[in-house]
Amino acid sequence: MHNYNYLTKDTKFISFVKSMNHHTFASLTLHEAGAYNKCTKLFFLKNIIMILIFGGTTEGKKAITIAEQLKVQYIYSTLTKTNHTVGRHGETIQGGLEAGDISYLCKQKGVRLIINAAHPFATQLHQNILEASRHTSIEVVRIEREYPQEASHKCVHYCDSYDDMIAQVSALNPSIILALTGVKTITRLKPLWEKHHSIFRILDTDYSRELAMESGLPMEQIISEMPVDSQAHEETTFARLQPSVILTKESGTSGFLHNKINAAIACNIPIYVVRRPKTPAEFKQAFSGEDLKQYIEAAHATNKQQNPLRHGYTTGTCATLAAKASVLHQLSKQTVSEVQVGLPNGEQITFPVHYKHDYTYAVVKDAGDDPDVTHGLEIHASVELTTTSGIRFKGGIGVGTFTLPGLDFPPGEPAINKVPRQMIVEQLEDLFGAYDWDGGATITISVPEGERVARSTFNPRLGIEGGISIIGTTGIVKPYSADAYVASIKKGIDVAEQMKLQHIVINSGGKSEKLLQSLFPDLSALSFVQYGNFIGDTLAILEQSTVSKVTMGIMIGKAVKLASGLLDTHSHKNTLNHQFLYELALDNGYSNDVARQIRSIKMAKEIPGIIPFQQGEPYYKALLECCHNTCLRILQTTQLEIILLPPSFSRDGNTSSFSHDGKRSKKISAAVISLKIDKPI
């Protein structure tokens, strides 16, 4: 994380922007031994787009969180220093930016999306962002706050502008005005405080106090404090100051507007609220975190079309290059700097190799634009030529060992898969023929950092211990290909099959797997397989196996997609089918009002806030029936059990559901509210 202070709008600013170096970001841990990172569901994004976030607000903090989850690079811009923590993928700018500054920053840093999470009353900033967007043709997404409905009460009055507020309040001839409109409105409301005793509450920061002093308002009429989300606190403040009128602005729920209005009503004090400025029509609007994710995904997809991703090469290809270099050195009696090998698809590639010592060569793994955990690792090969024929393989440091049946080779063999072995054998046999070598060879493949890196892979689950696998079927790594993930699923099921396991529990990932393990404590760890978003592929593999029973644990977000007939539940490909969910509610006896609420949701986890997530609830039973019917398109002979997992749960097995307004309800036992359908086929 870097922190920068904004200097000025001239050459200093330009120099500052040029000095902002991109991070060397840690790659997503995606696949090794054909396995993607167990912890991330959003594996399709890579740090190839830059986002500019205007924050300093609660919404700005949310934007940071989402950017970090998606692992995209971003610049976080605020007017003053905040306590917002920018993560490993972010940089910060402090200070005001005019339209030209924003345009220049976007051009120099390759910004592809602007996220406007600034305060709704930062009108000049909004205008600057709009002008920069028009100049650069960069899309702007405005994160909208939640605003309470305008109160209909005798104490509450709404104003269309500050001038309107001044006119309405002046007509009251108030004795004491309490202004909660912020430090920047002191000058704007000068016509009021020049004639009427006024108290302004401002943020407890040096910046706010400096602005207050510059305004000319006596400092004894200033109250400095940080925001408190408490109606009781506001009531206490109003009772202490005894204002005859209160001024505030429509700052939304995150600005605690509801507390101010409700406290004023409770104290029977008139409160005047200036309405928020309208969002420019050119700004896209995000009303939820899911909305924002989809806009970022769309920017990523557009950038991907404009800048095609570069493919890389597998660990198997790298091992082949290094092994060929070792033999070529020994047979030609010359040090080798580059080697050409043929890939399984017939393509010939030439790659640099590095001589280490004693005929040991290294190739630096290049995964292209795929965030492969093995990218940048050195793959070593040392070949001992033997007088006896045949080519044998050994695993050196950092290369795993097969410990379970069901993998490419029996337990005890080094984790060098079939295709890499075939590639190496073909290349060496060609060399032997070219140099009239009648003997054989013993090949030792090593990866110095392999044991460390293997901890981030699925290798331990697959019974591969001590390091990574030397893998690859085509020799090429395709950026963000699903093939590796599906291959890891198959490996896991193959191992379970060889271990004679008849009951497999499939799930989407880490947290759901922990809950399912608590529900099935007697099952082996090998009985649990993660499907990620590839439910259809997983079921197809299971249908071809000898496994007799499958339990699927599924969260509601994936369940609503599976129920509507989608076997790939990734949000990048498939979104909510609101009409399906609406009709499901009506078909199961729920009212039109409930069905309409279901149709209006942004995320599936809002459903339990409308229909209680509990045993026997018809909606969830019907949802599981639909999920089951979708699965029957693939499963013909395997017994299927589906468990609908709670909307949200912690590692201790407790859970909390979400209400329709996004607030959490009280914790309840996960096991109690799990819903099952169990039908033999």
N, C-alpha and C positions, 0 to 999 in steps of 0.2 A: 504494500500500500504506500502511495506517495501522497504527501500533502503539499499544496502550493498556495501561495497567497497571490491574489490578483493584483497586478501593479497599476498600470494605467491603460488608456485606450490607444496609445500610440505605439512607437517602435518597441517599447519595453514589453507591451503585451505580445507583440509578434515574436519577439525574442523568447518570451516565456513559453509560448505555445510550442515553438520549435524545440525547446529544451525538454519538453515532456516526452520521455522515452517510453515506448511500449514495454510492458512487463514481459519477462520470460515466464509465462504462466505455466503452472503445472498442468499436465495433460489430464483429461478425464481418464480414469482407470477403466478401460473398456474390455478389451479381450486379450486373453492369453489362455492357452489350452481351450480355445474356442469359447471363452467365457467373457461376458461383459461384467462391468462393475455391479456388484450386488446392491449397492446403495443408491444408484441413480436410475430414475425412470426416464429422464429426459436426455437419453444418450445421443440423440440425433443432432444436438446443437454443438457447435465447436466455436472456439474463440476467433471467428473470422469476421465478425461484425463489431462495430463500436457503437455504443449507445450514449447519448448525452442526456443526463437526467437533471432537471431543475427541481431542487427539493427544498430542504429546510423545514419540512412539514411531516406530519404523521404519514401522509401518502408517499412522501419521499423515502421514508424508512422502508415502507412496503416495497417500493420499486427496487431499492438496494437488495432486499431479501430475495426478490424474484430473480434479479440479475445474477446474484450469487448462485441461486439454485440452478439456473440455466447455464451458468459458467460462461457468460458472455462478458466481454470487456466493456467498461462503461466509465464515463466521467461524471462525477457528482458535483453539481454546481450549486452553491448557496451564497447568499449575500454576505452573511457573517459566519463566524465559527459556530459549529453546532456540536452536540454530543452524539451525533449519528456516526456509527462505526462503519467505515467503508472497508469491505472485505478484500481478499487477495486479488480480485479481478478488477478493482476500482482505483481511480485516481480522483482527487478532489481539487476544486477551484473555489476560491473565496473572493467575493467582490462582485459588483454589478457588471453586467455585460450588455452592451448595446447591440443593435441588430448587426452592424458590421463585424463586431467582435465575434458574435455567434457564428456568422457565416464563415469567417476566417478559421475559427476553431474547427468547425465541421469539415472544412476542406482539408486542413492540415492533418487532422486525426482520422480521416476516413469515416466520419460518423454516418451511419445509415438509418438511424431512427432517433427522433427527439421525443423524450417523455417529459411532459409538462406536469409536474407534481407540485408546483409552486402554490402559494396561498391564493385563493380565488380573488382577493382584492389587490394582488400585485399586477395592476392593470398595465403599467408601463412595460413590465417584463413580458406579459402576454403579448403585447403589441410588438415588442422587439423579436420575440420568438416567431410570431406570425410573419413579420417582414423577412426574417432570415430564412424561414421555410419557403416563402415564395421565391427568394433569390436562389436558393440551393436546390429546390424541388425535393427536399427531404420531408417525409411525412412526420406529422406531430400527433402524438397520442396524449390526450388530456385525461389524467386520472381524476375522475369526478368523486367528490365527497358525497356522503349520505346526508341529505338535508331533511330535517323534520318538516312535516306539513305545516303550512302557515297557521298559527294559532288564531282561533276565533274567540277573543276574550276582550272585555272592555279595557283592560290594562295594556294590551299589546297593539302597537301601531306600526305599520310598515311604510317605509319611505323609498322612493325610486332612486334617490341620489342624496348626496350630502347636502346639496343646496336645498332640496326638499325637506330634509331633516332640520336644517337651520330654520327654515320658515315655520315649520310646524311647532318646533320647540320654543322659538322666540315668542310665538303667540300665547304660550302658557305663562310667560314671565316667571320662570321657575326661580326659587330661592337657592337651591343647590342642585347642580348637575353632576351626576357620576357618569363619566365616559369610559366605556370598556371597548372603545373602537381602535385602540392601538396608538403607539407613539407617533406614527406618521400622519395621524389625523389631527394632531394638536394644532398645527398651522392651518389646516383645512377648516377647523371648527373655531377659529379665532373670533369670528363675529359673535359666537355664543359666550366664550369665556371672558371676553372683554367687558361684557355687560352683566354677566351672571356668574356668581361664584361657582367654579367648576373644579372637579377633582378628576384627574386622569389616572387610570391604572395602566401601567406599562410593564413590559417584561423586565425581569431583574437581570439585566445585562449591561455591560459598560457601553455598548453601542446604543442601546435604547436611552440610557441616561444622557449620553452626549447629545443625541438628537433632541431630547426634552429640554436640555439647557439652551440649545441653539434656538428653540422656538420662542423663548421669552416668557414662557409661563413660569411663575414662581415655583421653585422646587418644593416648597412646602405643600403645594397642591398636587404633588406627584406621589403615587403609591407604586412601589416596585415589588413585584412578586411573580413567581412562575405559575403557569396555569395549574389548576386543581380540578379534577373531575369530580365535583361534589356540589350538589344543590344546597346541602346544609352549610357548606363553606360560604356560598354566595349569600344565603339568608343571613348568616352572621355578619358578613361584611356590610350588607345593606342596613341591617339593624344598627350597626355601629356608626355608619356615616350619615344615616337619615337623609338620603337624597330625595328631592321632590320629583325627580325624573331621572331615568337611566337611559343611556345611549349605548347601542351595540350594533354589530353588523352580522349579516347572515353568513356566519363562518362554518356552519354545518355541525354535524354530530362530533366530528373530531376536534372542532373548536369549542365544544361544550356549550353550544348555543342553547340547547334544551335546558341545561341547568340554570342559565341566566334568566330565561323566560319564566320557567317554573318558579324560581325564587322570587322574581318580581311579582308574579301573580300571588304567591303565598304572602308576600309583604304588602300587597295592595298598592304597588308603586307603578306608575305608568312607565312603560319601556318602549323605546322607539328603535326599530330595527331597519337599517338600510339594506335593501336587497342586493344580492351579489350581482356582479357584472355577468352578462351573458357570455357563454363560451363561443369563440369564433366558429362559424359554421365549417371552416376548413379543417378544424381539428377533429381527429377521430376521438371517440369517447370510450374510456374503459371504466366500467362500473364495478369491476371485481378483479381479483388477482388472475383469475382464469382468462378474463378478457385481455389483460395485459400480456399474459403468456402467449396468447394466440397472435397478437400483433407482433411480438418479437419473433415468433416462429415464421410469420409471413415475411418479415424483413429478412430473416435468414434464408428463406426459400428464394426470394427475389435475388439476394446477393449470390446465392449458389448458382442461379441461372446465368448471372452476369460474369461470375468468376468460378468456372468449373473446378471441382476439387481434384487434386492430384493423387493418383494411386501410389501405393507403396509396395514393399516386398515382405514376404513372410519370413519368420525365423528359419523355416526350412530352406528357403532360397539362400539366405545369408550363410547358413551352415554349408550348403553345397558350394558356394563361391569360395569360402575359406578352405574347405577340404580340397577342392580342386587346386587352389593356389599352393597348398602344402605339397601335394604330389607333383605338381608341375615344377616347383622349385627343386625338388629332389631329383627328378628325372632329367631336367634341363640343366641343372647345376647353375641356375641363375635366379636371383631374387625377382619376385613378381610384384608388380604395382597395380595391375588390373587383370580381371579375368572375365571371360565370356562363358555364359552357360545357357542352356536351353530350358525353357519352362515347359510344363506339361501341355500347354496350349500351342506349342511349337515356336513361340516367340523367343528370339535370342536377345539377351541383355548383356551389357558390359558394365562392370561395377568395380570401383576401387577397392583394393585389399591392402591390409597393413601387416607387414612382417613384424612379429614380436620377438621370438627366439626359438631356437631348436626346431625349425621347420613348422612352428606354430604361426598361423595367420589369423587375423581378426577382420571382421566386416562389421561396420557400424549399421545397426538396423535402422532403416528408413521406412517409416510407416506412411509416408506421404502426408495427406491431410486428414488421415484417420487418427483419432486420439488413442492410439494403441499404447498400453502400458509399457510395452517393450521398446517403444520408439527411443532411439539413441543408445540402446544397449550394445555392447560389443559381444558378438557371437564368435567364439574361438573354435578353431579346428586344428588338431594335431594328428598327423597320419604317420603311422609306423608301417613302412613297407616290409612285407614278410615273404619268405621263400615259398611258403605254402599258399595254395590258391584260396580264393574266397575273401569276402569283405565282411568284417565284423565291426560292431558298433559298441562303444563304451560311453557312459555318461560321466563327464567330469564335473567339476564344481559348478553349482548353479543349475544343473540339468536334473529334473526330477526323475523319480523311479516309480514305475507302476507297482502298486501294492495290492490291487484288487482285480478280480477277473472282469471281463466285459469290455476291456479297452483294446487298443490295437495289438498289444503283445502281452504275454503272460506276466504275472507278478515277478518282480526282480529285474525285469528288463528296463533299460533307460527309456525315458519318455521322449523318444524320437519316433515320430509317427511314420506310417507306411509310405506316404508319398514322398516326404523328405528323404527317406532311406532309398527309395527307388531313384530319385533324382541324383543322389550322390553316387549310387552304384553305376548308373548310366554314364555319368560324366567321367568317373574313374576308369571304367572299362574302355571308354574311348581313348583316354590317355595311355592306358596300358597297351592298347593296340598300336597307337602312334609311336610309342617308344619301345616296342617289343619287350614289354615287361611280362614275364611269365608267372610271377608270384601273385600275392594278394596284398591285403592291407588291413590294419586295425585302426579304426577312426575313433578318436575321442573328441566329443563336442563339449565345450564348456561355455558357461555364461557367468562371468565373475559376479555380477549383481543379481543373478537369477534367483537365488534363495530369498533375498529381500523382496524382490518384485513379486514372487509367487504368492506372498501373503495377501496380495490384493486381488488374487484371481480365484477361480472356482477349483483350482487344482486340488486343494485339500479335500474338498467334497467328493471329488472324483477318484480319490485314492491315489493321487500322484503326489509324492512327498519329496521334499528336499530341493525343489527348484521348479523352473518353468518347463513347459513342453516345447519341443521343436516341432512346429506344426505347419500346415498349409496343404491345400489340395490343388490349387491352381498356381501357386507360387506368388500370386499377387494379392495385396491387401486392397480391397475396395473400400473407399471411405464410407463409414457409417453403414456398412452392409449388415443385414440381419442374419446372414448365413452363419457367422461365427456364434451368435447367441443360440440359434436353433441347433447348431452342432453340439453345443455344450449341453443343451437339454437332452439330446439323444444320448450323449455319453453318460449322463446321469441315470437315465432310464436303462441303458445297457448294463451298467454296473449293478443296478438294483435287480435286474432280471437274472444276471449271473449269480447273484447272491440268493436267488430263489425267493425274493420278496414278492408277496402277492397283493399287498395293499400299498398303494402309492398316494401320497398327499401332495397335490400341486397347489401352488400359491404364487402371488405376484411378486413377493420380495421379503426383505428382512423382517419388518414388523409383523406382517401377517403370518409369516412362518413361525415366529416366536409364539404367537397366540395359538396357532394350530398345534404346535409341539406340546403346549400345555393341555390341549384337549385330547391329544393322543400320546400320553407319556410312555406308553409301552412300545411304540414304534421306533425302529432304528433311525438314526440320523440320515441314513442313505435312502429312507423311504420318502423324504421330503425333497421335492424338485420345484424350482422356481420357473414359472413360465413367462415372467415379465409381461409383455403385451401379446405374446404369441400363443394364445389359447388354442387356436385351430391347429397349428403345427404340433403343439404338445399332445393334443388328443389324437392326432393322426399317428404319431409315434407310438403312443400307448396302445392304440387299436392294433398295431402290428406286433406288439410284444406279447409275452405270456402272462402279464399282470392281469389279475382277475377283477380287482376292485380299485376304483379311483375315487378319492375324495377331493373335490375342488373347493378351496377356500377363496372367496372372492369379495372384494370391497364393493360398495354400492356404485362407485364411479364406473367401474368396469362392468358391473352386473347390468346396469341399465343399457349399456351398449351391446353386451352379449345377448340380452333378452330381446333386443330389437333386431337380432339376426347378424350382428357383426362379430366375426371371430378374430379380428385384429382390433384391439381396443386402444391403440395409441391415439392420443389427443391430436397428434400432428396429422393423422389421416382421417379420423372419424370423430365427430362431435355429437352432442346430445341430440336425440330425436325427440323434440318436445311434443310433437303431435302424438307419437306412440305413448309417451308417458301420460299425456292428457287422456287419451282414449282408454288406457289401462285403468285409470282411476274411475272413469265413468262406468266401464264394463264391470267393475267390482263394487258398485253400489255407493260410491262416494259422490258427494254433492257437486253441483256445477261450480260452486265457489272454490271448493278444494281442488277440483280438476284445473280450474283456471290458475290457481296459485302454483300448482305443479308445472303448468305450461310456462309460467313466467320465471322459473328459476334460472340462475346463471350456472350453478354447479349442482351435481347430483347430491352432494352431501347436505343440501338444503332440504331435501325431501323429508328426513326425519323430524324437521322442525314443523312440518305441515301434517304429516301422518306419523304418529308415534312409532318408533322402532321397537317393537315388542312382539313376543311370541303370539301367534294366532292372528296377527293383523293381516286381513285379506290382501292388501296391496302387495306386501312382500312375498306372500305365498304365491300370488299370481306372477310376480316378477321372476321367482325361481322356477316356476313352471315353464315360463317362456325361455329362460336360460337353458333349462333341461332340453326343451324341444330343439333349440339351436344346436346343442351338443349332439343330439341324435342324428344330425346330418353326417356325422363322422363316426361316432361310436355305434357298433352293431352288436358286439359280443361282450363288451366290458361293462361291469356293474358300476353305476355312477351315483355318487352322493355329492350334493352341493351344499355348502355352508355359507350363508350370507353373513359376513363379518360386520361388526359394529362400525358406525361411521368414523369414529376416531377412538384410538385407544393408546395407552402408554405401555411401557415395557413391563410394568408390574401386572398387566392383564386387565387393569381398570379401563373404563371407557367413558367418553362423554359424547353426546350427540350434538348436532348443530340445529338451532332454530332457524326459521326462514330468514330472520334478520342477520344471521351470521354469528349470533352469540351462542356460547356453549351452555348446555344445560348441565345438571348435576351428574356426577359420576355414577355409573351403574355397572354391574358385573357383566363382563363380556360374554362369559359362557352362558349366562342366563338368557341373553337376548339373541344369541345365535339362532338362525333359522335354518332348518334342514329340509331337504327333499331326498328321498332315497328310493329309487325305483330300479329293480332288476330289469335288464333288457332281454 
